[in-house]
Amino acid sequence: MIGSPRWRQRLAALGPGVLFAGAAIGVSHLVQSTRAGAGYGFELLWAVLLVLLCKYPFFEHAHRYTVATGESLLQGYARLGRWALGAFMLVIIGSAFITTAAVTVVTAGLMGALLNVELSLTVLSAILLVIILGLLALGHYRLLDRTMKVMVLVLGVLTLVAVAMAFAHGPAGDPQYISPHIWSVGGVTFLLALMGWMPAPLDIGVFASLWVLEKDKETAAATTMDGARFDFHVGYFAATILAVAFLSFGALVMHGTGAEMPASGTAFARQLVDMYSSALGSWSRWIISLVAFITMFSTTLTVVDGFSRTLDRGLSLLSSGPVGPGVVPRASRYALLLVAVSLAIIAFFMSNMKALVDVVTVLAFLTAPLVAVLNFLVVRAPHVPDEHRPGPWLTALSWVGMVFLAGFGLVWIWIRWLH
């Protein structure tokens, strides 16, 4: 029963999983899933569902470990050895700035399209990031939590309405159109890019771990394992449903139309909105624009917060050594650094949005086996209580996931460089 103490406890635990969904439902969904549908119709639905299944245990471990031990995943990595934490932080440092730049430029392009302004992407990105810094400085975790619950709910409802309209309208493209061959260098590279950020890079499991601890501190109450797993599953289910929804968007509205996705962030945003509204009717334009903007704004907000917290806690642990509560947070300083470097990337190094997204998503997939192994080891460490360790089926799925992530990366390396 919803009113039972168990359900009240579960609903009270909602927060970190919703933030995870907000971080995950972004470039992987709006850009990559839409591109998959636009280029291949529904042919790549299997890839989306397969990678969601194979990544599931490693994201689940973030919630499980934190609730079982009261520590973040970063502290768990430090327990494995400085090599583990150091390797993970190299992944984070290598991805944080370019990832933030990639999600920001897509969001800025959508903001320009939504407001119909002609400012440069750099100026739009700067305005957007200043707003995000202000939100994080004013509200910290509590405002982030409340904002994301509303945004993910609105996003889910609007997206499903738009998909239903697209299905009612029917495919807009040529039914005789033949999709390009996926098992080629270009096809496998795109497949890897699609799966690299689907539903998100594995390293953002640490974000969820830190958010669980922050929620417990804000509410002065420890999250139960049942509540944490319910919270995680709500977020992961939302990310799964919307991944399928955005692929359906691309398949129904863009597949077989001959449209090419522009490299520019602003041009991409305008074309996306224009094609959806022309296929579904001009009256749907505001729905499509709002869905796209909420999708990316929620991602940018949570990415800036999550990377800032991770850089703060991870580098503090590396410099101080002990596995304890940590030092006084310096996340705000890292948020400023993250924003400054990301804006520099956007201003000076980003001439092709589509190529940037592909590079960062491929790198995410190639580094995923390392993060998967670390999460597999840490949740089975001796200090984790036996009753909170993964059971047989989750262990078996973890092995399948590690083999899949490593194996597909090797296939890409073979096709790209050795074939």
C-alpha positions, 0 to 999 in steps of 0.5 A, spaced: 500 500 500 502 506 498 500 509 505 504 504 508 510 505 512 515 502 507 512 506 501 513 512 505 520 511 507 521 509 499 518 516 497 522 519 502 528 516 499 527 519 492 532 524 490 539 522 488 536 517 483 532 523 480 538 527 479 541 521 476 536 521 471 536 528 470 544 527 468 543 521 464 537 524 460 541 529 456 546 528 450 545 521 450 538 521 449 536 528 445 542 527 440 545 520 440 538 517 441 535 521 436 541 521 431 540 513 431 533 513 430 534 518 424 539 514 421 537 507 422 530 507 424 528 502 429 534 498 427 538 500 433 533 499 439 537 493 441 543 496 442 540 501 446 536 496 450 542 492 451 547 497 453 542 499 458 542 492 461 549 491 461 551 498 465 545 497 470 549 493 475 555 498 475 550 504 476 546 500 482 552 499 485 553 506 487 547 506 491 548 500 494 555 501 496 554 508 499 548 506 503 551 499 506 557 503 508 556 510 509 561 512 504 562 515 497 564 510 492 570 515 492 572 513 499 571 505 496 576 506 491 581 509 496 580 503 500 582 499 494 588 503 493 591 509 491 592 506 484 584 505 483 582 512 486 588 515 481 586 511 475 578 514 476 580 521 477 584 521 471 578 519 467 574 524 471 579 530 469 580 527 462 572 528 461 569 533 466 571 539 462 570 537 455 563 533 457 561 540 460 562 543 454 559 538 450 552 538 454 553 546 455 553 548 447 547 543 446 543 547 451 545 553 449 543 552 442 536 550 444 536 556 449 537 560 443 532 557 438 527 557 444 528 564 445 529 566 438 535 570 439 541 571 435 547 571 440 553 567 439 554 560 442 559 562 447 555 568 449 549 563 450 553 558 454 556 564 459 549 566 460 547 559 461 552 557 466 552 563 470 545 561 471 547 554 473 552 557 478 547 561 481 542 556 482 547 551 485 550 557 490 543 559 492 540 552 494 545 547 494 543 540 494 536 542 497 534 546 491 537 542 486 533 536 489 527 540 488 528 543 481 530 536 478 524 532 481 519 537 477 523 538 471 524 530 470 516 529 471 515 535 466 520 532 461 517 525 462 510 527 461 511 532 455 516 527 452 511 521 452 505 526 449 510 528 443 512 521 442 504 519 442 503 524 437 509 522 432 506 515 432 499 518 431 502 522 425 506 516 422 513 516 419 515 522 415 520 519 411 520 515 405 518 508 407 523 505 401 529 508 404 535 503 406 539 505 412 546 505 412 550 499 413 552 499 421 557 494 421 562 499 418 568 503 421 563 509 421 557 505 423 561 502 429 564 508 431 557 511 431 554 505 435 560 506 440 558 513 441 551 511 442 552 506 447 558 510 450 553 515 454 547 511 454 544 512 459 550 516 461 558 514 462 559 510 468 563 515 472 557 519 474 555 513 478 560 517 483 555 523 482 549 519 485 553 516 491 555 523 493 548 525 492 546 520 497 550 522 502 548 529 501 541 528 502 542 524 508 546 530 511 540 535 509 535 530 512 539 528 518 536 521 516 540 515 513 537 512 507 535 505 507 537 500 502 530 498 500 529 506 499 535 507 495 534 501 491 527 504 489 530 511 488 535 508 483 530 504 479 525 510 479 531 514 475 533 508 471 526 506 469 525 514 467 532 514 463 530 507 459 523 509 457 525 516 455 531 513 451 526 509 447 522 515 446 527 519 443 530 514 438 522 513 436 522 521 435 528 520 430 525 514 427 518 517 426 520 524 424 527 524 421 528 517 418 528 517 411 527 524 410 534 525 407 536 530 413 543 531 415 544 533 422 548 540 422 555 540 426 553 547 429 549 547 436 544 552 434 543 550 427 542 543 430 537 545 435 533 549 430 533 544 425 531 539 430 525 543 433 523 545 425 523 538 423 519 535 429 514 541 428 513 541 421 512 533 421 507 534 427 504 541 426 506 548 428 502 548 434 507 542 437 513 547 436 512 549 443 512 542 446 518 540 442 522 546 444 520 545 451 522 538 452 528 539 448 531 545 453 528 541 459 532 535 457 539 539 456 538 544 462 537 538 467 543 535 464 547 541 464 545 543 471 547 536 474 553 535 470 556 541 473 554 540 480 556 532 480 563 534 477 564 539 482 563 535 488 567 529 484 573 533 483 573 536 490 572 529 494 576 525 489 582 530 489 582 531 497 582 524 498 588 523 493 592 529 497 590 527 504 590 519 504 585 517 509 579 514 508 574 518 512 569 524 512 573 528 508 575 535 508 571 542 508 568 542 501 571 546 496 566 544 490 564 551 489 571 553 487 571 547 482 565 549 479 568 556 477 574 552 474 569 547 471 565 553 468 571 557 466 575 551 462 568 549 459 567 556 456 574 556 453 573 550 450 567 552 447 570 559 445 576 556 442 576 549 440 569 547 438 568 548 431 564 542 430 559 540 435 557 533 432 564 531 432 565 533 439 560 529 442 562 523 438 569 524 441 567 524 448 562 519 448 567 514 444 572 515 450 566 514 455 565 507 452 572 505 452 574 507 459 567 504 461 571 497 463 575 500 468 570 503 472 565 497 471 571 493 474 572 498 480 565 498 482 564 490 481 570 490 486 568 495 491 561 493 492 564 486 494 570 489 499 570 485 506 568 491 509 561 491 506 556 487 510 554 480 507 547 482 507 548 488 502 552 485 497 550 483 490 546 476 489 547 471 484 543 474 479 546 481 479 553 478 480 552 474 473 549 480 470 556 484 472 560 479 469 556 479 462 556 487 463 564 487 464 565 482 458 560 486 453 563 493 455 571 490 454 569 486 448 565 491 444 571 496 445 576 491 442 571 490 436 571 497 435 579 498 436 580 492 431 575 495 426 578 502 426 585 501 427 587 493 425 582 491 420 
